[in-house]
Amino acid sequence: MVCAAAQIITLKGRRIPSANRAERKCCDGPPDEVKSVLEYGSANQMGWFAQTNQKFGGGGFVTRKRLLAWVWTTITIYGGVIAAGVVLKAVYPGKDDPVYSVFKDLLPLMVALPAAWLVYCFQRRMSYLQALRSLWTDLVSAGKQAVEYTRWDNPRSEEDFRETILELTKAVDSLRGVFSNVPRDGTPQGLYPYENLKDILKIIGWLGYGDRYTRERANRAHDCIYRLWAEMHYALLQEFDTEVPIQPVSKYLNQGVDLAEKILRDQLTEEDLRLFDSQKRLPTQ
């Protein structure tokens, strides 16, 4: 099946014509000139993001794995300080021995420095989670909009197309501010951590708008975008510190009247509502 890039994509005043329809397949995405725009800026811009993120260890944030490493490092340091104190006391048992006295004088500093660093790490962890939640909102909005773009039977307008492209490009650059590029041999700038997002953007560009938007092409685009987004959605959720709710609410956990199923089957009665109210599935009810 052949395809081309979007008919016209305008970015910073640049107008880029569509490619030859017979030359490209769907998975290849837009032509080179369009692709350079869709990949969000010049190589210098991408390099700056990569270098900045790598310099500060992922935008200066502390991931869960890194925080755990620093916690264990701090515990090890404190264990070493305690062991050193025991050894020095055994070797220099004198009350006024200068070696042990120096150790006691330096002890507050040896305790305070690791503690201060650990507090800093926890602060950076909180900043990371806040940035991640903000990013999550942008990504979900862009991902859902891309999926929704493919669900219409009628051709989409140029305005809809531009709005979807803009949301996706904003999400791509927002993601750069939270995650650093993935190191890879042969690529000094590293690899973009969630390439699925770029692929979704390329597919939207391929689908286009107006006469290019057909139900058959939209279905093919939806099949690809849905899978790419679901994979990325699951991977990003692993970055959060999530816990099982104290009191989850689910018809699969608590047996009782299934109101949704009843109303979908046109079987809902007043008795079902009364039974549901009597279930008392929550302690506060």
ABEGO torsion letter per residue (X at the ends): XBBBBBABBBBGGBBBBBBBAAABBAAAEBBAAAAAAAAGEBAAAAAAAAAAAAAAGGGGBBBAAAAAAAAAAAAAAAAAAAAAAAAAAAABABAABAAAAAAAAAAAAAAAAAAAAAAAAAAAAAAAAAAAAAAAAAAAAAAAAAAAAAABABBBBAAAAAAAAAAAAAAAAAAAAABBBBBBBGBAAEBBABAAAAAAAAAAAAAEBEAABBAAAAAAAAAAAAAAAAAAAAAAAAABBBBBBABBBBAAABBEBBAAAAAAAGABBAAAAAAAAAAGABAAX
